[in-house]
Amino acid sequence: MDFLFKHPESGEVKLVTLSGQQIQTMLEDELLDELTCDCEPIGETNVIECGCEDYLSEFELQDYSE
């Protein structure tokens, strides 16, 4: 995939070409932030204890291509 950048003052143009795998690797941490966990309050309190952060940290990004 190509990404074209242009400097607004000088007009210099730079092209960056990345594969899908390179993009996944670069975005892995940000993509993990998109994962959610369904946590429910315990009883009738506002306390939420489900260990979502620990659970989500175990996920590993897999190779995926369409």
Secondary structure, 3 states (H helix, E strand, C coil): CEEEEECCCCCCEEEEECCHHHHHHHHHHHHHCCCCCCCCECCCCCCECCCHHHHHCCCCCCCCCC
